[in-house]
Amino acid sequence: MKRVFLYLVTNLAVLLVISIILSILGLNRTHGMGSMLASAAVVGFTGSIVSLLLSKYMAKQSVGAQVITQPQSEVEQWLLDTVAHQARQWNLNMPEVAIYDSPELNAFATGATKNSSLIAVSTGLLHGMTRDEVEAVLAHEMAHVGNGDMVTLTLIQGVVNTFVVFLARLIASLVSSNNNNESSSNNTGTYFIVNMILQMLFGFLASIVVYYFSRQREYRADAGAAKLVGAPKMIAALQRLKGHGSMLPADMSAMGIASEEKDSLMSTHPSLDNRIARLQRL
């Protein structure tokens, strides 16, 4: 729940800060449905697009990932060769490959476009898995890149943010306009308070949609990995992950390879058992 709370607070904070800035500039209360929707789209997409553009830099800084430029060991050379081979199978440019120091068994992929991506693995993953299992994890992350999951998730977040802002403003306008007996300053205060409260409420509900897509993209990435390296390798990797919770920062947990949580409306990953069962049915 701490991870979920921090994720929601981060996303809502972006919406609220932009809304407050627009209020100060006098651009928050636009007239007409079209203008209100357009303004809501600007607010809704700004945070998600900025996050996407900065995703590689922020990911590297968050975990201290070191990009492999000149391989210093046989393991690093194998990592580069394996990712290069998988990128060719997807007909993609070679992603940046990085290693970060952590005992957890984890990996993640991020980047603004398919051909400008990053795949990072933990030292714990390299030490705690067989080569076949690591290859499967890399194939899973490459499938995220090939499927364009980072961009799609950004667009989905932007769309739901837009409707959160639009509906909150619409209802707040209706509530404040009905206070005919109050002064203009009181109506403005009522609008601001109702708008902020509704953005937080609708933002929480909208996150359910984002989490649903996040779970579905994990199933697709598992299937993509199975096509590249075979379902048995991916199943073995998922089984190895049991009992190893993610230690990624809260705002990056959705990019990790797995989560120990059971399936719920607020989980970013399906349970490992469900993912294994899905692969076994392929």
N, C-alpha and C positions, 0 to 999 in steps of 0.2 A: 504493500500500500504506500510506503514511502516513495518508491519509484514512480508509481502512478500519480501521487500527489505532486511531486516535483515536476513531472512532465506537464500536468495540467496547469500548474502555477506558471511555468515558463511560457507556455503557449498563450495563456490568458493575459500574462503581463505584457506581452507584445501587443495584443489587441488593445488593452487598456491604455498603454502609453501612447500609441498612435491616436486613439480616440481623444485622449486628453490634449495632445498637441493640436489636433484639428479643432477641438473646442476652443482653445486659446486663440487660434487663428480665425475663429468664427466660421469654420467650414464644416462643422459637425452636423448641424441641423440644416440639411439641404431640402429644398422644396420639390415635390414631385417624386413619383415612384422611380422613374428612370434615373434621376440624379441621385436619389438615395441609394439605389442599387449600385450605381457606378462608384460612388464614394465608398460603399461597403466593400466593393471588390478591391479597391486600392488598399484599404486597411487589411482585408483578409489575406491578400496575396503577398503583401510586402514582407511580413515576417518569415513566411515559409520560403520565399524565393531567396531572401538574404541568407537564411540558414543553409539552403542548398548550395549557394555559391561559395559559402565559407566552410562547407562540410569537411573537405579534406584537411584544411588547415586546422580547424577546431578539433578534428579527430586525432590528428598527430599530436597536438598540444595536450589534449586531455589524457592520453595514455603514454605519452613520451615515445611514440613510435619512431623508429629509425628506418628510413627508406634505404633499401639495398641498392647502391649505385655500382660498387665494385665488390663482388662476392669475396668474403674473407674466409669462407669455409666450404666444405663439400655440401653441407646442409643448405647454405644460402644459394649455392649454385643450383642445387636440385630444386629449390623453391622457385627460382627464376625460370628454370627450364620447364617446370610443370605448369606454371601460370602462363608462360608463353605458348605452350602447346594447347592449352585450353582456350586461350584467347583466339588462336588461329581457328579452332573448331567453331567458335562463335563469330568468326570474321570480324574481330574487334582489334583495336590498337592495344598494345601491351599496357596493362595497368601498372601503376607504381606498386611495388611489393615492399612491405615493411614488417619489421618484427618489433614487438614491444615486450618489455620485461614484466612478466606477471606469472604467478603459479597457476592461474586458472587455465582451463582448457577452453580457449575461445578464439574466435576470428570474426572479422567484420569486413564489409565492403561499403564504400561510399564514394561520392564524386558527383559533380554537377551534370556530367553527360556519360554516355556509354563509353566513349573513347577518351575520357579524361577521368579515370577512376583510380581508386586505391584499394588494395586488398592487404589487410594486416592480420598477422597471426601472433599469438602469444608464445613466449618461450615454454610455458607450461603445456601448450598444445603440441609443440614439437617434441618435447621430452616424454609426454604421457600417451602419445598415440603411435601406432605403427605407420609406416610410410603409406600403406594403402588407405588407412583411415584419414591421414592428413590430406592425401590426394582427393578424397571424397569431400572433405570440408572445403578445400580450395575450389572444387567443382561447384559446390553449393554456393559459395560466394560469387564465383564467376557467373552462375546462373542469375543471381540478383543483378549483376551488372548487365548481362545480356538481355534480361527481361525489362531493363529500364526501371527497376523498382524505385530507385531514389527519386527520379523525376516524377513518376506516377504518384508516389506517396506525397510529394510536395504539392502536386496539382490537387489531389484529393483534400489535403489539409487546407489549401487555399480556398477551394470551393466551400467546404463546410464552415471555414472562418467567415467567408462572405455572407453566408446565410445567417450565421450567428449574429453578426453585426447588423445586417439588414433587418432581421426580425426584432432584435432588441431595440433598434432605433424606431422602428415603425410602432411598436407597442408603447414605447416611452413617449413618442409624439402624441399618440392618442390619449394616453393618461394625462399628460401635462396640458393638452389643449382642452380637456374637459374641466379643468380647474378655472372656470371663468371668473370666480370670485377672488382669485389670488392675483397678486401683482406679477408683473413680468419677471422680476427677479426670482420670485417664488416658483413660478412656472419653470424657469430655467433650472433652478435647483432640483425640482421634482423630476424633470427630464433627465438630468445628469445622474441622479441616484438610481432611478428606475432602469436607465440604460446600462449602468455598470452592473447592477444586480442581475439583470437578464442576460448580459453577456457572459457572466460567470456560470449561470445556470445552463444556458444553451450550449456554452462551450464544453461543459461536462457531458451533456447528452451527445453532442456532436463527436466527442472523442471516441464514443462507442463505434461509430462508423469507421474511423481511422484505425482503431484496433482490429476491427473485423478484417479490413484489407490487409493489415500487417500479418495476421494469422494465415490468410489465404496465400500471401506471397511466399511464406515459408514452405507451404505444401508445393507450390510451383517450383521453388528453388530446389527442393529435395528431388522432385521429378526430373528437373534439368540435370542435376548431378548424376542421377541414376542413368540418364542417357549417355553422359560422358564417360563415366567410369564403371557403371553397373550398379544395380540396386544392392547387391550383397555388401559392397564396400560402404555405401552410404548408411545402410542399416547397422553395420558394425561400428561406424563412427558415432551414430546416435546412441547406440547401446553403451559405448564407452563414456558418453557424456552424462549418463545417469549418475546422480550424486555429486555433480560438479556444477554448482550454481555460478551465475555470472557475477563478476566483480567490476564490470564496466561502469563508468559514471551513469547516473540516472538518466541523463538526457541522451545517452548513446545505447541504452539497453536494447532498444528495438533493432539495432544493427548487429547484435551478437548472434552467435550460431544457435543458441538454445536458451530456454528458461526452464527452471524447475517447477514453475507454477502449473497448476491444473488449468484446463480450458475454462475460461470465463469471459464475460463481456469486456473485462478490463485487462485481459492478458495480450501481450504483443506476439507471443509464440503459442502454437498448439503444444499440447503436452508431448513429451518424447514418445510415450506409448502410442499415441494417436498417429504421430508422424511415422513411426515404424510400421504400424498396421497399414497405413496408406501405401507405403512402399511395398509391403508384402503382397498387396493386392494388384500391383502393377503387372 
